[in-house]
Amino acid sequence: MVSPVLRRSILLSLVWAVPGALAVGQYYVLQVYLGDPRTLGALLIGDFLPWQVWALATPLVVGAGRRTRRRDGAGCRSTSC
């Protein structure tokens, strides 16, 4: 059985892999069009890995947002508190 923390980590990694894969595809097509394609390794390091940093940062950002209160004491009535 997979632990909930590992399951959540895998899910976050997969969710953030979608924009990473789109970025790699976009830059690859652009580089081919310009006549200077980069290697897949360079694209993965330069364009895919930064999205995985957000996968690592997501729990920290969400946790900080849950612990932060507005200074005026008003409750949240929308997602943009």
Long-range contacts (C-beta under 8 A, 24 or more apart in sequence): 8-59, 9-55, 12-55, 12-58, 12-59, 13-52, 13-55, 15-55, 16-51, 16-52, 16-54, 16-55, 16-58, 17-48, 17-51, 17-52, 17-55, 19-51, 20-47, 20-48, 20-49, 20-50, 20-51, 20-52, 21-48, 23-47, 23-48, 23-51, 24-48
